[in-house]
Every structure is written in C-alpha cells, then in structure tokens.
Amino acid sequence: MYVEEVPSGSRPIEGVGTAVAAFVGFAQRGPLNKPTLVANWSQFVATFGDFMDGSYLAHSVYGYFANGGGVCYIVRIGENGTEAPAKAELLSGGEQKLGALTVAAQAEGDAGNNITVEVTDASDAAAPDLFNLVVKKDGKVEETFENVSLKRGKTNVGTVVNAQSKLIKLLEAASGVESVARGAVALSGGGAPQPASVSSADYVGDPAERTGFGGLEAIDEVTMVSAPDLMAAYQAGMIDLEGVKTVQLAMLTHCELMGDRMAILDTPPAMNVQQVKDWRVNTTGYDSKYGALYWPWVKVLDPPSGKNIMVPPSGLLAGIWSRNDDTRGVHKAPANEVVRGAVDIEMNISKVEHDLLNPIGVNVIRAFPGKGIKVWGARTLSSDTSWRYINVRRLFNYLEKSILNGTDWVVFEPNDPALWSRIRRTVAAFLVNEWRKGALFGTTAEQAFYVKCDDESNPAESIDAGQVVCEIGVAPVKPAEFVVFRLSQFSGGTSLVAE
C-alpha cells in the first residue's frame, strides 16, 4: 500500500487588503525618508513624537485612527530642521496679568522641558521693582539671579540672565510692564523640529534613493496616499501654490504608475466656493481616476494648545475609507459617513453651491442640522464617466490585485485546456463570492461577470508566444448619487365612465 499526496484542481483566491494609508509629512523625530509601519496612535507617538506646531501630520494620523483606520505607513521629511527650545511666559504683576517676559531654554529639543523658573521677592525690601530669578532643573536649584529688575541698566534681568545663565535666555520683555508676578512656571514645548526649508522635490523624492513618494513604490500594501503637511509648508511660505500643484501632480502620477492606490488631495486653506471651483477647473485641471479632492478643511482639537484648529481633511478621509471598507466593503462609496472628531468645518455651503462643485469632482464635507458633519461626495478627478466614482476605481484595484496575487501558480504550467479550465474555475469562484457580497451588479452571477479562457482567447500564436489570456468582465455597482421621487396627483374613488 502506498499513500501519495496530489494537489487539488482548484486554488482559491484570497482578497487583498484595501485599507492601508501612507502619510508624508513632518514629525518631531523618527527615521527620515523611510516608510515606517504604524499600527496605532501609541506607536506613532513612540516613534515619531506627539503633536507639533507647524505640522498637520500628527493630527491627520490621529484622525485616521479615530475614524476607523488600521495600519499605516509614515514617511517623515524635513531633515534640515532645528528643534524648538522649551519656552514659558512670566506674567506681569497687578490685576491684568499680562505677559511680561518670555523665557526659553538654551538647549534645543526636549532637554529644556524639565526646567522651572521661579520669581521671588528681592532681599532689598526697600526697592519694590527688584526681584530674584531662580532657575531649577529637575527640581534642584541651579542658578539664582538676585536683585534684578525690568528697568534699563546693569540690573536689567535680560542683560544679567543672557550674560550669565547657562540654562535659559530671555527672548523679549513686554513694554510698559513695571513688575513681574511672583510664582513659578515650567518650560515646555521643546523637541519639535521645524524644517528650515522644504521643496517640492522633498515630497516627490527619488525611487532609487527611497525618498518621498518614491520610497512608497516598494510597499505593495499601500492603497491610499496623503500629504497633509503639504499645506503646512504652503502656510509657512516654504512652497507656493505652483509648488502645491507640482506635489499633487506627483502624487497622482505615483498612483497612476503603481495602479493599486489612490491619492487623497486637499485644497489650499481659507478658500470659498468660487476659489475652490477656480482651483479645481482653471488652476490645476487634474484629470485622473486615481485621485480624489476634498473640501473644506475641518476643525479639530489641538491638544498642545487646548484650542480647536483647522486641519486638512485628507487624513480623516483615509480613516473613513478604511472604516467603510471594514463595515460595508470596498464596493460601497465612502460617502454619507460621519467625520469623527470634527468639531466644525471651515465653511458651510448650501445645496445650490454643492450642485456647483459636485459635477467637477470636488467632494464636499457638509454639516447637517441634527445629523453631524458628513462626507457628501464620492467622485474621482477623472473626466471619464466609467471611472467617475471612487468605489468603482477602488473595487477594480482590489479585484486586479487579488486575482494577480491569487493566480501566480499559473506561471510555467502546461498551457493546455486543462489549465484554462482551472483558471476559469478559480477566477469564477472568487467573483461569485464578491457578487454575493454585493460588489457586482446583477440578479444572477451570469449578469454580474463573465470569465473567458478557452481556445478562442488562446490561439496557437498566443500559445507559441508563451501567453495564456483570460478575459474577465465585471459589472460594478455604482452609488445612488441622485435620488429622484416622482410625485403626481390622482383622483381617488371610482369613475362612472368605463373604458
């Protein structure tokens, strides 16, 4: 008796992941120009630091996870920056408590976050304008400056401290302030490197050097690309509007070349309806089925300042795409979804204004009374009506990649009718499952798709060339973007006239 194991005829195709985002921007620390996998907010903070001024990357990643995002890749750029020193403000005496002195640590980065500055009464009680300045590090007194004042002269606190202190420096003193309030303040905010300059080339990068978007070419799992700090660089004056267009075109080109991901684009800040329309139609004129544009900006909480600030929506939208894929499927349009964490939006628009932006491919975020803030658009930037909707493009990305990865066993198999039959069974079994999930249109599987791999699609010339050709046609479901109810009057009861 002999027992032999033989492979079965069918090999199932497993669906690939559709919800892995990639963010390019500024961070406090972490590897530069190296795509780094992050699975949750805690990992991001441990690797790249917390929220920082002049950057929207942390807010976008936080919004991505808050809106249902899973894993993501972070590409940090801006390597020529300097780390901001820790700072604090000493208040003036009296009832108004205005800012009197700005104190900063001499050491850049987070080294100054453990410094405390205390103002005490001077030893000379006869001079009320004098005070002592005590500098502590880790709770221990390191430096003491006695009998200093805000007046000009050799006792001026700025002159004395900046000449003698090895830990702190006084940046500025408010005019018209005569005294400083007694008490202690702790320096904070150190450790956030602000790039001195950023160009379009830093975002675009080089595939050979694995920098910028070029570094993402080696990551097959990525399905969404966002650059929220492109707008931060624009607001800081490092990139102009032409540079913004250059980077966004590079994002679309990257997604076009890869063929398995989409770019989520932001509009410049503080734009009204007419300006957004002009930006979309006349200034940029993007035409790509691998990109989507969202407007307006959303207001979220900024933990360092405790205030609400406006941020570009691309990071939050990436999370919504992921949440939509998880709850409904990639075939469902990522619209009519609540934006979690959004306190407000930059501008409320009317239905008439929305009707102006939707046909040109601007996906609007709107606030509805009693329903919250929702995404109210699901269009790509393509002029081709076949690829008008985001879910259609992403569904095809999902199908193409799944079939490609699930049929690699076909390579170098004998190219005969037995192989064609196995290919048909494998692909059809996968598409039947997708049809049952609601991803394909049709009441029967025959209406939803077809798979053709026979002697007609594989003539002798094709076989001699070492090719096996399988034709697949699918009918994707498309969103009910416009809902029409037709109402008319009719007379109830019975009529005396018979027809």
BALUMBA-782848 format. One record per residue (C-alpha): residue number from 0; x, y, z; residue in one letter. Coordinates in Angstrom, 3 decimals. Layout:
// BALUMBA-782848
<site NUM,<X,Y,Z>,A>
...
***
This chain:
// BALUMBA-782848
<site 0,<0.000,0.000,0.000>,M>
<site 1,<1.248,3.459,-0.910>,Y>
<site 2,<-0.099,6.879,0.071>,V>
<site 3,<0.555,9.808,-2.222>,E>
<site 4,<-0.450,13.446,-1.866>,E>
<site 5,<-1.585,15.182,-5.057>,V>
<site 6,<-2.616,18.868,-5.438>,P>
<site 7,<-6.303,19.605,-5.888>,S>
<site 8,<-7.600,21.192,-9.044>,G>
<site 9,<-8.849,24.446,-7.528>,S>
<site 10,<-6.834,27.065,-5.708>,R>
<site 11,<-8.912,29.747,-4.002>,P>
<site 12,<-8.129,33.434,-4.463>,I>
<site 13,<-7.865,35.420,-1.257>,E>
<site 14,<-8.893,39.072,-1.285>,G>
<site 15,<-6.109,41.568,-0.590>,V>
<site 16,<-6.268,44.373,1.940>,G>
<site 17,<-7.755,47.664,0.787>,T>
<site 18,<-7.251,49.972,3.766>,A>
<site 19,<-3.569,50.801,4.278>,V>
<site 20,<-2.735,54.500,4.152>,A>
<site 21,<0.603,56.264,3.669>,A>
<site 22,<1.275,59.747,5.083>,F>
<site 23,<4.117,62.063,4.099>,V>
<site 24,<4.923,64.980,6.422>,G>
<site 25,<6.855,66.493,9.328>,F>
<site 26,<7.380,64.870,12.726>,A>
<site 27,<9.293,65.601,15.928>,Q>
<site 28,<11.647,62.680,15.487>,R>
<site 29,<11.886,59.280,13.843>,G>
<site 30,<13.529,57.809,10.731>,P>
<site 31,<13.840,60.153,7.758>,L>
<site 32,<12.619,59.137,4.290>,N>
<site 33,<11.948,55.599,5.434>,K>
<site 34,<8.390,54.232,5.216>,P>
<site 35,<7.654,53.064,8.766>,T>
<site 36,<4.694,50.866,9.691>,L>
<site 37,<2.477,52.204,12.492>,V>
<site 38,<-0.467,50.193,13.837>,A>
<site 39,<-1.953,52.606,16.378>,N>
<site 40,<-1.596,56.077,17.861>,W>
<site 41,<0.666,54.925,20.697>,S>
<site 42,<3.159,53.505,18.213>,Q>
<site 43,<3.140,56.771,16.262>,F>
<site 44,<3.888,58.813,19.412>,V>
<site 45,<6.648,56.410,20.453>,A>
<site 46,<8.311,56.524,17.022>,T>
<site 47,<7.586,59.996,15.639>,F>
<site 48,<6.596,62.088,18.648>,G>
<site 49,<3.430,63.970,19.578>,D>
<site 50,<1.553,66.920,18.072>,F>
<site 51,<3.754,69.826,16.996>,M>
<site 52,<3.278,73.373,15.747>,D>
<site 53,<3.565,73.911,12.019>,G>
<site 54,<2.629,70.335,11.125>,S>
<site 55,<-0.626,68.524,10.363>,Y>
<site 56,<0.844,65.015,10.193>,L>
<site 57,<0.075,64.090,13.820>,A>
<site 58,<-3.464,65.476,13.565>,H>
<site 59,<-4.041,63.535,10.341>,S>
<site 60,<-2.750,60.251,11.760>,V>
<site 61,<-4.781,60.754,14.948>,Y>
<site 62,<-7.883,61.441,12.833>,G>
<site 63,<-7.086,58.413,10.673>,Y>
<site 64,<-7.150,56.056,13.659>,F>
<site 65,<-10.146,57.836,15.243>,A>
<site 66,<-12.204,57.354,12.073>,N>
<site 67,<-11.526,53.637,11.839>,G>
<site 68,<-8.148,53.398,10.141>,G>
<site 69,<-5.968,50.345,10.667>,G>
<site 70,<-2.250,50.201,9.939>,V>
<site 71,<-0.478,52.935,8.016>,C>
<site 72,<2.976,53.905,6.783>,Y>
<site 73,<4.657,57.177,7.796>,I>
<site 74,<7.305,58.882,5.663>,V>
<site 75,<8.998,61.710,7.551>,R>
<site 76,<10.592,64.519,5.523>,I>
<site 77,<12.184,67.847,6.502>,G>
<site 78,<15.572,66.716,7.755>,E>
<site 79,<17.182,70.177,7.767>,N>
<site 80,<15.097,71.489,10.645>,G>
<site 81,<16.127,72.636,14.095>,T>
<site 82,<14.431,71.532,17.283>,E>
<site 83,<12.471,74.259,19.013>,A>
<site 84,<13.560,75.037,22.597>,P>
<site 85,<11.193,74.776,25.534>,A>
<site 86,<9.536,78.081,26.461>,K>
<site 87,<7.424,79.701,29.159>,A>
<site 88,<5.992,83.145,29.869>,E>
<site 89,<6.294,85.128,33.096>,L>
<site 90,<3.255,87.300,33.795>,L>
<site 91,<3.248,90.879,34.983>,S>
<site 92,<2.239,91.975,38.443>,G>
<site 93,<-1.049,93.706,39.190>,G>
<site 94,<-4.563,92.645,38.299>,E>
<site 95,<-4.280,92.319,34.487>,Q>
<site 96,<-1.564,89.631,34.490>,K>
<site 97,<-0.139,90.442,31.072>,L>
<site 98,<2.851,88.690,29.556>,G>
<site 99,<5.996,90.303,30.922>,A>
<site 100,<8.928,88.042,29.994>,L>
<site 101,<9.383,85.143,27.571>,T>
<site 102,<11.863,82.563,28.869>,V>
<site 103,<13.415,79.892,26.624>,A>
<site 104,<15.842,77.074,27.285>,A>
<site 105,<19.250,77.417,25.693>,Q>
<site 106,<19.274,73.730,24.758>,A>
<site 107,<17.136,72.816,21.756>,E>
<site 108,<14.637,69.987,21.836>,G>
<site 109,<13.096,68.395,24.886>,D>
<site 110,<16.180,68.950,27.085>,A>
<site 111,<14.618,72.134,28.464>,G>
<site 112,<11.255,70.638,29.376>,N>
<site 113,<12.498,69.837,32.897>,N>
<site 114,<13.471,73.452,33.719>,I>
<site 115,<11.420,75.615,36.108>,T>
<site 116,<11.809,79.371,36.553>,V>
<site 117,<10.606,80.975,39.820>,E>
<site 118,<10.232,84.678,40.671>,V>
<site 119,<10.694,85.563,44.372>,T>
<site 120,<10.938,88.764,46.394>,D>
<site 121,<14.295,90.516,46.419>,A>
<site 122,<16.423,90.742,49.544>,S>
<site 123,<16.224,94.539,49.366>,D>
<site 124,<12.667,95.188,50.544>,A>
<site 125,<13.058,98.924,50.061>,A>
<site 126,<13.117,98.520,46.269>,A>
<site 127,<9.756,97.067,45.168>,P>
<site 128,<10.814,96.927,41.481>,D>
<site 129,<13.563,94.401,42.264>,L>
<site 130,<13.068,90.621,42.359>,F>
<site 131,<15.032,87.373,42.354>,N>
<site 132,<15.002,84.857,39.492>,L>
<site 133,<15.617,81.223,40.495>,V>
<site 134,<16.278,78.564,37.832>,V>
<site 135,<15.669,74.917,38.758>,K>
<site 136,<16.417,71.781,36.798>,K>
<site 137,<14.731,68.523,37.794>,D>
<site 138,<13.564,70.290,40.962>,G>
<site 139,<17.068,71.360,42.058>,K>
<site 140,<18.208,74.980,42.173>,V>
<site 141,<20.902,75.501,39.524>,E>
<site 142,<21.075,79.288,39.098>,E>
<site 143,<19.931,82.315,41.124>,T>
<site 144,<19.895,85.936,39.920>,F>
<site 145,<19.287,88.341,42.798>,E>
<site 146,<18.034,91.937,42.802>,N>
<site 147,<17.210,92.202,39.103>,V>
<site 148,<14.520,94.404,37.541>,S>
<site 149,<12.780,95.302,34.320>,L>
<site 150,<14.377,98.742,34.175>,K>
<site 151,<17.287,99.596,31.940>,R>
<site 152,<20.729,99.448,33.404>,G>
<site 153,<23.127,96.954,34.914>,K>
<site 154,<20.355,95.294,36.979>,T>
<site 155,<18.154,94.611,33.947>,N>
<site 156,<17.040,90.990,34.125>,V>
<site 157,<17.533,90.403,30.399>,G>
<site 158,<21.067,91.730,30.431>,T>
<site 159,<22.049,89.769,33.532>,V>
<site 160,<20.455,86.437,32.593>,V>
<site 161,<21.568,86.375,28.960>,N>
<site 162,<25.140,87.168,30.006>,A>
<site 163,<25.461,84.704,32.888>,Q>
<site 164,<22.925,81.869,32.570>,S>
<site 165,<23.914,78.548,31.066>,K>
<site 166,<20.370,77.131,31.089>,L>
<site 167,<17.928,79.817,29.953>,I>
<site 168,<17.703,83.007,27.934>,K>
<site 169,<15.155,85.813,27.890>,L>
<site 170,<13.751,86.377,24.409>,L>
<site 171,<11.704,89.516,24.886>,E>
<site 172,<10.251,91.797,27.538>,A>
<site 173,<6.876,93.490,27.134>,A>
<site 174,<6.933,97.300,27.028>,S>
<site 175,<5.142,99.245,29.717>,G>
<site 176,<5.360,96.460,32.321>,V>
<site 177,<6.971,97.515,35.587>,E>
<site 178,<6.818,94.374,37.742>,S>
<site 179,<6.727,90.579,37.435>,V>
<site 180,<4.252,88.371,39.259>,A>
<site 181,<5.716,86.104,41.908>,R>
<site 182,<5.487,82.389,41.321>,G>
<site 183,<6.995,79.539,39.315>,A>
<site 184,<6.463,78.450,35.688>,V>
<site 185,<7.708,75.298,33.942>,A>
<site 186,<9.232,75.422,30.486>,L>
<site 187,<7.538,73.201,27.898>,S>
<site 188,<7.122,72.620,24.182>,G>
<site 189,<10.684,71.600,23.388>,G>
<site 190,<11.521,68.861,20.926>,G>
<site 191,<9.580,69.769,17.777>,A>
<site 192,<11.949,70.231,14.817>,P>
<site 193,<10.710,72.847,12.358>,Q>
<site 194,<12.148,72.329,8.850>,P>
<site 195,<14.123,75.341,7.717>,A>
<site 196,<13.081,74.769,4.113>,S>
<site 197,<11.135,72.179,2.159>,V>
<site 198,<10.869,71.943,-1.620>,S>
<site 199,<8.617,70.015,-3.953>,S>
<site 200,<11.472,67.594,-4.570>,A>
<site 201,<11.431,66.560,-0.889>,D>
<site 202,<7.867,65.325,-1.286>,Y>
<site 203,<8.313,63.754,-4.715>,V>
<site 204,<11.547,62.046,-3.736>,G>
<site 205,<13.553,59.537,-5.731>,D>
<site 206,<12.584,55.863,-6.145>,P>
<site 207,<16.239,54.870,-6.340>,A>
<site 208,<17.046,56.592,-3.043>,E>
<site 209,<13.690,55.526,-1.496>,R>
<site 210,<12.813,59.113,-0.519>,T>
<site 211,<9.423,60.888,-0.510>,G>
<site 212,<6.724,59.228,-2.567>,F>
<site 213,<9.444,57.256,-4.307>,G>
<site 214,<10.014,55.278,-1.126>,G>
<site 215,<6.418,54.035,-1.256>,L>
<site 216,<6.937,52.214,-4.551>,E>
<site 217,<8.470,49.280,-2.680>,A>
<site 218,<5.448,48.980,-0.334>,I>
<site 219,<2.792,46.863,-2.059>,D>
<site 220,<0.259,47.091,0.794>,E>
<site 221,<-0.374,50.842,0.428>,V>
<site 222,<-3.775,51.716,-1.067>,T>
<site 223,<-4.140,55.396,-0.053>,M>
<site 224,<-1.619,58.248,-0.176>,V>
<site 225,<-1.912,61.571,1.667>,S>
<site 226,<0.426,64.543,2.206>,A>
<site 227,<-1.257,66.748,4.833>,P>
<site 228,<1.901,68.741,5.594>,D>
<site 229,<1.996,69.984,2.022>,L>
<site 230,<-0.463,72.621,3.224>,M>
<site 231,<1.649,73.273,6.334>,A>
<site 232,<4.628,74.028,4.095>,A>
<site 233,<2.429,76.314,1.989>,Y>
<site 234,<1.209,78.208,5.060>,Q>
<site 235,<4.794,78.594,6.289>,A>
<site 236,<5.801,80.136,2.950>,G>
<site 237,<8.187,77.315,2.011>,M>
<site 238,<6.105,76.261,-1.013>,I>
<site 239,<3.874,78.416,-3.216>,D>
<site 240,<0.655,77.377,-4.951>,L>
<site 241,<2.575,76.257,-8.017>,E>
<site 242,<4.661,74.010,-5.774>,G>
<site 243,<1.469,72.615,-4.233>,V>
<site 244,<0.215,71.740,-7.705>,K>
<site 245,<3.564,70.147,-8.548>,T>
<site 246,<3.470,67.877,-5.491>,V>
<site 247,<-0.167,66.884,-6.020>,Q>
<site 248,<0.531,66.056,-9.665>,L>
<site 249,<3.432,63.905,-8.468>,A>
<site 250,<1.068,62.112,-6.064>,M>
<site 251,<-1.361,61.379,-8.897>,L>
<site 252,<1.486,60.238,-11.146>,T>
<site 253,<2.757,57.910,-8.416>,H>
<site 254,<-0.693,56.345,-8.032>,C>
<site 255,<-1.140,56.058,-11.814>,E>
<site 256,<2.180,54.248,-12.192>,L>
<site 257,<1.563,51.898,-9.266>,M>
<site 258,<-2.034,51.213,-10.341>,G>
<site 259,<-3.138,49.899,-6.934>,D>
<site 260,<-3.599,53.040,-4.817>,R>
<site 261,<-5.371,56.396,-4.802>,M>
<site 262,<-4.283,59.886,-3.758>,A>
<site 263,<-6.429,61.879,-1.332>,I>
<site 264,<-5.845,65.571,-2.076>,L>
<site 265,<-6.528,68.690,-0.019>,D>
<site 266,<-7.417,72.171,-1.192>,T>
<site 267,<-5.438,75.211,-0.017>,P>
<site 268,<-6.819,76.776,3.175>,P>
<site 269,<-9.399,79.557,3.532>,A>
<site 270,<-10.993,79.141,0.115>,M>
<site 271,<-14.597,80.000,-0.705>,N>
<site 272,<-16.791,78.223,-3.249>,V>
<site 273,<-15.679,80.334,-6.213>,Q>
<site 274,<-11.996,79.977,-5.317>,Q>
<site 275,<-12.309,76.187,-4.963>,V>
<site 276,<-14.048,75.968,-8.330>,K>
<site 277,<-11.322,78.083,-9.936>,D>
<site 278,<-8.605,75.995,-8.229>,W>
<site 279,<-10.126,72.743,-9.499>,R>
<site 280,<-11.016,73.817,-13.040>,V>
<site 281,<-8.598,76.544,-14.073>,N>
<site 282,<-5.521,76.388,-11.830>,T>
<site 283,<-4.966,72.636,-11.530>,T>
<site 284,<-7.247,70.893,-14.022>,G>
<site 285,<-6.415,67.448,-12.645>,Y>
<site 286,<-7.762,64.545,-14.716>,D>
<site 287,<-7.014,61.247,-13.024>,S>
<site 288,<-9.091,58.275,-11.936>,K>
<site 289,<-6.546,57.600,-9.177>,Y>
<site 290,<-7.233,60.740,-7.131>,G>
<site 291,<-9.978,62.412,-5.100>,A>
<site 292,<-10.227,66.019,-3.866>,L>
<site 293,<-11.970,67.034,-0.616>,Y>
<site 294,<-13.074,70.459,0.668>,W>
<site 295,<-13.430,72.287,3.082>,P>
<site 296,<-10.976,71.933,5.973>,W>
<site 297,<-12.301,70.607,9.279>,V>
<site 298,<-11.879,71.953,12.799>,K>
<site 299,<-10.439,69.531,15.370>,V>
<site 300,<-8.930,69.760,18.842>,L>
<site 301,<-5.258,70.704,19.126>,D>
<site 302,<-4.124,69.080,22.420>,P>
<site 303,<-0.923,71.154,22.940>,P>
<site 304,<-2.815,74.469,22.872>,S>
<site 305,<-6.152,73.165,24.126>,G>
<site 306,<-7.872,75.025,21.274>,K>
<site 307,<-9.614,73.962,18.094>,N>
<site 308,<-7.719,74.453,14.841>,I>
<site 309,<-8.414,73.899,11.148>,M>
<site 310,<-6.667,70.922,9.540>,V>
<site 311,<-6.732,69.488,6.014>,P>
<site 312,<-9.273,66.648,5.753>,P>
<site 313,<-7.219,64.031,3.877>,S>
<site 314,<-6.086,62.119,6.982>,G>
<site 315,<-9.596,61.867,8.401>,L>
<site 316,<-10.930,60.788,4.999>,L>
<site 317,<-8.358,57.989,4.795>,A>
<site 318,<-9.766,56.684,8.081>,G>
<site 319,<-13.315,56.941,6.736>,I>
<site 320,<-12.312,54.957,3.635>,W>
<site 321,<-10.878,52.269,5.905>,S>
<site 322,<-13.950,52.220,8.137>,R>
<site 323,<-16.214,51.975,5.097>,N>
<site 324,<-14.203,49.030,3.747>,D>
<site 325,<-14.468,47.246,7.080>,D>
<site 326,<-18.188,47.788,7.704>,T>
<site 327,<-19.638,47.694,4.177>,R>
<site 328,<-16.931,46.706,1.723>,G>
<site 329,<-14.712,48.420,-0.820>,V>
<site 330,<-17.621,48.449,-3.299>,H>
<site 331,<-19.596,50.899,-1.106>,K>
<site 332,<-18.981,54.565,-1.908>,A>
<site 333,<-17.187,56.240,1.053>,P>
<site 334,<-19.824,58.957,1.426>,A>
<site 335,<-22.721,59.777,3.755>,N>
<site 336,<-20.325,58.904,6.583>,E>
<site 337,<-19.841,60.872,9.805>,V>
<site 338,<-16.461,62.563,10.262>,V>
<site 339,<-15.417,61.576,13.796>,R>
<site 340,<-13.552,64.210,15.769>,G>
<site 341,<-14.704,67.089,13.557>,A>
<site 342,<-15.957,69.970,15.715>,V>
<site 343,<-16.856,72.186,12.774>,D>
<site 344,<-15.964,72.840,9.156>,I>
<site 345,<-14.227,75.820,7.629>,E>
<site 346,<-17.266,76.895,5.624>,M>
<site 347,<-20.891,75.811,5.469>,N>
<site 348,<-22.339,75.723,1.990>,I>
<site 349,<-25.830,75.500,0.556>,S>
<site 350,<-27.313,72.866,-1.735>,K>
<site 351,<-27.011,75.213,-4.727>,V>
<site 352,<-23.277,75.713,-4.080>,E>
<site 353,<-22.848,71.972,-3.629>,H>
<site 354,<-24.523,71.397,-7.000>,D>
<site 355,<-21.828,73.610,-8.495>,L>
<site 356,<-18.873,71.687,-7.025>,L>
<site 357,<-20.007,68.055,-7.221>,N>
<site 358,<-20.005,67.729,-11.052>,P>
<site 359,<-16.406,68.983,-11.289>,I>
<site 360,<-15.122,66.369,-8.835>,G>
<site 361,<-14.899,68.329,-5.564>,V>
<site 362,<-16.143,66.118,-2.738>,N>
<site 363,<-17.747,68.393,-0.166>,V>
<site 364,<-17.830,67.884,3.606>,I>
<site 365,<-21.093,69.303,4.928>,R>
<site 366,<-22.689,69.951,8.316>,A>
<site 367,<-26.329,68.861,8.535>,F>
<site 368,<-28.564,70.013,11.425>,P>
<site 369,<-29.158,67.122,13.774>,G>
<site 370,<-27.021,64.735,11.701>,K>
<site 371,<-23.497,65.957,12.315>,G>
<site 372,<-20.670,66.553,9.853>,I>
<site 373,<-20.671,64.126,6.930>,K>
<site 374,<-18.787,63.434,3.733>,V>
<site 375,<-21.179,64.238,0.900>,W>
<site 376,<-19.321,63.265,-2.256>,G>
<site 377,<-17.615,60.220,-3.775>,A>
<site 378,<-16.151,61.281,-7.104>,R>
<site 379,<-12.696,60.920,-8.580>,T>
<site 380,<-10.883,63.579,-10.587>,L>
<site 381,<-11.460,61.729,-13.862>,S>
<site 382,<-13.361,63.096,-16.848>,S>
<site 383,<-14.086,59.518,-17.962>,D>
<site 384,<-17.616,58.647,-16.843>,T>
<site 385,<-16.652,54.969,-16.459>,S>
<site 386,<-14.323,55.929,-13.596>,W>
<site 387,<-16.409,58.712,-12.095>,R>
<site 388,<-16.821,57.127,-8.651>,Y>
<site 389,<-14.197,56.346,-6.029>,I>
<site 390,<-15.687,52.971,-5.101>,N>
<site 391,<-15.552,51.729,-8.727>,V>
<site 392,<-11.857,52.555,-9.052>,R>
<site 393,<-11.015,51.039,-5.667>,R>
<site 394,<-13.093,47.921,-6.410>,L>
<site 395,<-11.114,47.313,-9.600>,F>
<site 396,<-7.849,47.887,-7.715>,N>
<site 397,<-8.991,45.252,-5.226>,Y>
<site 398,<-10.083,42.739,-7.890>,L>
<site 399,<-6.987,43.192,-10.034>,E>
<site 400,<-4.545,42.793,-7.167>,K>
<site 401,<-6.424,39.856,-5.636>,S>
<site 402,<-6.548,37.970,-8.940>,I>
<site 403,<-2.910,38.798,-9.669>,L>
<site 404,<-1.702,37.516,-6.291>,N>
<site 405,<-4.020,34.517,-6.265>,G>
<site 406,<-3.086,33.121,-9.673>,T>
<site 407,<0.719,33.194,-9.553>,D>
<site 408,<0.642,29.391,-9.562>,W>
<site 409,<-0.318,29.536,-13.253>,V>
<site 410,<3.155,30.648,-14.328>,V>
<site 411,<5.109,27.904,-16.172>,F>
<site 412,<2.181,25.438,-16.034>,E>
<site 413,<1.441,23.492,-19.249>,P>
<site 414,<-0.625,25.814,-21.430>,N>
<site 415,<-3.448,23.451,-22.389>,D>
<site 416,<-7.254,23.262,-21.995>,P>
<site 417,<-6.885,21.690,-18.549>,A>
<site 418,<-5.065,24.818,-17.349>,L>
<site 419,<-7.684,27.077,-18.935>,W>
<site 420,<-10.421,25.219,-17.117>,S>
<site 421,<-8.636,25.528,-13.778>,R>
<site 422,<-8.155,29.282,-14.329>,I>
<site 423,<-11.840,29.720,-15.150>,R>
<site 424,<-12.934,27.815,-12.039>,R>
<site 425,<-10.541,29.725,-9.765>,T>
<site 426,<-11.467,33.200,-11.010>,V>
<site 427,<-15.194,32.455,-11.224>,A>
<site 428,<-15.275,31.125,-7.661>,A>
<site 429,<-13.667,34.360,-6.426>,F>
<site 430,<-16.051,36.598,-8.398>,L>
<site 431,<-19.103,34.652,-7.205>,V>
<site 432,<-18.151,35.448,-3.629>,N>
<site 433,<-17.741,39.125,-4.491>,E>
<site 434,<-21.139,39.133,-6.215>,W>
<site 435,<-22.739,37.609,-3.143>,R>
<site 436,<-21.201,40.376,-1.024>,K>
<site 437,<-22.977,42.943,-3.215>,G>
<site 438,<-19.898,44.210,-5.038>,A>
<site 439,<-21.190,43.323,-8.521>,L>
<site 440,<-24.423,44.307,-10.219>,F>
<site 441,<-26.919,41.680,-11.334>,G>
<site 442,<-29.602,39.354,-10.042>,T>
<site 443,<-27.620,36.317,-11.195>,T>
<site 444,<-23.910,35.558,-11.373>,A>
<site 445,<-24.132,35.449,-15.189>,E>
<site 446,<-25.321,39.066,-15.208>,Q>
<site 447,<-22.593,40.157,-12.789>,A>
<site 448,<-19.472,38.838,-14.523>,F>
<site 449,<-18.008,36.523,-17.134>,Y>
<site 450,<-14.693,34.649,-17.377>,V>
<site 451,<-13.436,33.589,-20.797>,K>
<site 452,<-10.338,31.418,-21.117>,C>
<site 453,<-10.569,28.940,-23.997>,D>
<site 454,<-9.137,28.178,-27.411>,D>
<site 455,<-10.721,31.336,-28.813>,E>
<site 456,<-8.853,33.662,-26.438>,S>
<site 457,<-5.741,31.479,-26.666>,N>
<site 458,<-4.986,30.756,-30.346>,P>
<site 459,<-1.890,28.865,-31.442>,A>
<site 460,<0.082,32.062,-31.953>,E>
<site 461,<-0.579,33.122,-28.353>,S>
<site 462,<0.417,29.699,-27.029>,I>
<site 463,<3.639,29.750,-29.059>,D>
<site 464,<4.438,33.157,-27.586>,A>
<site 465,<4.169,31.645,-24.092>,G>
<site 466,<0.997,33.537,-23.218>,Q>
<site 467,<-2.232,32.456,-21.593>,V>
<site 468,<-5.020,35.007,-21.971>,V>
<site 469,<-8.034,35.134,-19.677>,C>
<site 470,<-10.726,37.734,-20.319>,E>
<site 471,<-12.740,38.881,-17.301>,I>
<site 472,<-15.697,41.225,-17.395>,G>
<site 473,<-17.418,42.560,-14.280>,V>
<site 474,<-20.389,44.874,-13.720>,A>
<site 475,<-19.554,47.041,-10.679>,P>
<site 476,<-22.279,48.552,-8.539>,V>
<site 477,<-22.459,52.328,-8.665>,K>
<site 478,<-23.755,54.640,-5.931>,P>
<site 479,<-27.234,56.176,-5.965>,A>
<site 480,<-25.826,59.685,-6.188>,E>
<site 481,<-29.078,61.328,-7.251>,F>
<site 482,<-32.320,60.105,-5.697>,V>
<site 483,<-35.463,61.078,-7.625>,V>
<site 484,<-39.010,60.677,-6.299>,F>
<site 485,<-41.758,61.418,-8.815>,R>
<site 486,<-44.987,62.591,-7.207>,L>
<site 487,<-48.273,63.238,-9.027>,S>
<site 488,<-51.914,63.747,-8.170>,Q>
<site 489,<-54.648,61.315,-8.950>,F>
<site 490,<-58.378,61.280,-8.212>,S>
<site 491,<-59.446,58.622,-5.748>,G>
<site 492,<-62.669,56.639,-5.838>,G>
<site 493,<-64.458,55.067,-8.807>,T>
<site 494,<-65.483,56.618,-12.097>,S>
<site 495,<-68.852,56.316,-13.865>,L>
<site 496,<-67.120,56.130,-17.227>,V>
<site 497,<-65.841,52.680,-18.133>,A>
<site 498,<-63.001,52.409,-20.644>,E>
***
